[in-house]
Amino acid sequence: QVHLVESGGGSVQAGGSLRLSCSAPGYTFNDYAMAWFRQAPGKEREFVAAISFDGSSTYYEDSVKGRFTISRDNAENTVYLQMNSLKPEDTAVYYCFAPGGVWGQGTQVTVSS
C-alpha cells in the first residue's frame, strides 16, 4: 500500500513563499511521474503541477506558471512544490498525487492579503 505524506503548509501573507514536500516511503518513486493538486473551499480539486519520472519535464496550471516550481529527489523519494509570490487565491488544501489514484492526506496553505 503506497503512502504519501505531505508537509510544509502554513499561513503566509501575500507575496510570501512556502515549500511543500511529499514523501513516499517504501514506494518505487523513481518509476513514476508525480503531481500536485489543490482544493479550495467550495471548489473542485484542480491540477497544479506535475513532473516526469526523471524530473526532465514539468507541467503547470496557467495561474501558477512563473511562481511555482515542482521538483523531485528520487534518492529521497520526495517531490517538492516551491511556491513563491503567493496570492490569496492560492489558499487551498494541497495534495500530492501518484499514479494509480494514490493521494496524500493534504496540507493546508493559507495566504492572507
C-alpha positions, 0 to 999 in steps of 0.5 A: 500500500503506497503512502504519501505524506505531505508537509510544509503548509502554513499561513503566509501573507501575500507575496510570501513563499512556502515549500511543500514536500511529499514523501513516499516511503517504501514506494518505487518513486523513481518509476513514476511521474508525480503531481500536485493538486489543490482544493479550495473551499467550495471548489473542485480539486484542480491540477497544479503541477506535475513532473516526469519520472526523471524530473526532465519535464514539468507541467503547470496550471496557467495561474501558477506558471512563473511562481511555482516550481515542482521538483523531485529527489528520487534518492529521497523519494520526495517531490517538492512544490516551491511556491513563491509570490503567493496570492490569496487565491492560492489558499487551498488544501494541497495534495500530492498525487501518484499514479494509480489514484494514490493521494496524500492526506493534504496540507493546508496553505493559507495566504492572507492579503 
